[in-house]
């Protein structure tokens, strides 16, 4: 299916440092992409409800990564799936008396609109589970050939014992895995399974539910095998980063990696695993079941500038859990106003209509500093603080002792004249002033 339209990204002089991210599997920072081609797979939405702030925060994190890679000189291959057939979607459609395909189409269109408004760079491939059924069938055949699948009352399960490396992504013990599996769509208590943690790869057809023909009988795919099939087909057996929310570490990312290793070999799947924190409201994770969602589309409909929403998210490090509030939004609005005022003031002074105030900060220092912060595990709050100090210096409102932004080590990227700061924050942070 088609993603949303791409936005124009200004070209910046020089090259950013190589981006390091926190790898969940190793528990350490690592270079995100060692080769010229940087390959990212980000798990997409199940389109049964509108984009909420938790979704927005997750995809804005990977947008920063894609921008950082491009700024460092990488070519980028970015794939995102859409789970356009799954239990939550079917349950919502049944509750509302709506065709599940129409519900999915409507919510996917809204997601595209929200991502476009937030200036999120689109993936190169935006793949739905339904259109990926041939790929899933192919991967299931490889799993069956390895002896890793078994039948249970018509449903087909993957035997996690077939993978000696199972558990290497999450590092969790079996008891914790079972608890999380029960919370996150698994069925560890189902009688007859070889192991409580074994995930379903093919759900046999149920009355009134969509199904497709396959070697495993009529039915529909499991969630984990969907991502394993799509990621490895479009990015190759091994790629750089598997990305998603922290609630996907187990079982989803653990299981997808396990499927790929058994089907394709021990080398298969991601080199790194990046996970975004949860956005809470009133102390609880935003979720449909809790009924505590803050929707991007509602904020936009109420007149909120999408750049304010983007700044509200970037004020928090992508790996941290944080709380959405009206004050978070108000603080972001004040920051955007301050940056816009500074950009206009700086342009006015550069044109010779005035003199830069004392303590004025050069765009070259901002460029070097923002690049250095984003290269360090996508430290958006640190990057925002650098632009804040520039804006305060330009407008004459800097606090005593604030000084120059920390530009980091001189790597030579400032040899060419630096562009205006509004182009820097556009290219790296995605903020249009």
C-alpha positions, 0 to 999 in steps of 0.5 A: 500500500502507499505511504504518506507523501514525503516532505522536503528535507534541507541539505546540510553541509558536512556530515553528522557523526555516526548515530549510536542507539541503545540496543535492547538485546545487548544492553549497550549503545552501539553504532546503529548502521555500520554500512553505507545502506542503513536498514530499518524495520519499524512495527506499524499500527493495527488500524482499529483506532486513530493515532494516539500520542503513544504512536506519535512518540514511537514513529517520531523516534524512528523519524529522528533515526532516519534523519540522523542516518541521512545527515551522516551520509547513509542511504536508508531503506525503511520498511513499516508494516500495517497489521490490517487483519488481527483480533483487535480490528475484527473485534472493533468492526464486529462491535460497531457493525462495520466491515473490517476492511472499511474500518482498516482503510479509514484508520490507515488513511487517518494514520497517513494524515497524522504522520504527514501533519507531523512531518514524519518521513514515510517508509520506502515500503508500507506493507499490509499483512493481507498483501504480505500473505504470500510472503508469510506463506513462504516463511511458514513453509520454511518453518514447517520444513525445519520441523518447528511447527505443530498442529493443535486443533487446526491451529498451527504453532511454532515450537520455541524449543526449535530456536537455541537462541530464543530469549536473546532479544528480551533476556527475560526468564520463562515466568516473566515471558508467560506473564507478558504473553498472557497480557499481550495477545498470547495464550500460554494457558491453552491446553495441548501446547508443547510449551506455554510460550509457543506462539501461533503462526496460523489461526484456523478459519473461524466462522464469520472471520476472514480467512485465506487458503494456505498449506496450513489450511484456511485461516489467517496469519499470526502477528509475529510471523507477519513481521518476520516475513515482511522485514526479511523480504524487503530488507534481507535476512539481516538488517540493522535495526528492528524498532518499536515500542517497549511493549513489543520487546516481548513477545513480538520482537522476541518471536519475530526474531526467533521465527526468522532464525529458524527459517533462514539461519542463525544469522537472520534478523536485526543486528540492533533492537531499539525501543521507545518508552510509553506515553502515559496519561494520569499515570497509566499507559495510553491504550484503547482498553483503558479508554485514556487515549489522546489522539493526534487528529483531535489535537489537530482538529482543535487547532493545535500546530502540528509542530507544537505536538512534535516539540512536545514529544521531542522534549522527552528522550525516546526511551523514557516513559513520560506523562502527557499533559496540557502543560507539556503541550503549553510548554511546547507552544512557548518553545515554538514561539520562542524559536520562531521569534529568534529565527525572524530576529536572526534573519533581520540582523543578518540582513544588516537591519540591526546588530546581533545582541551580546552572546549571540550564538553562531548557526555553526555551533548549533549545527555541530551541537545538535548533530552531536546530541542526536548522534548520542542515542537520539538525544532530542531533549539535549538538541532542543536545549542547544536550540533554546540557548541559541534562541535565548541569545538571539532574542536577548533573553538568555539566562546568566551563565548560559553561555554558548551551546556545547558544540561537541568535538570539532569534526570539520563539518563547519568548514562550509558556511552553516545554514540558518538555524531554521534549516538545521532544525527542519533537517535534523529535528523535523521542526518547520519554523 
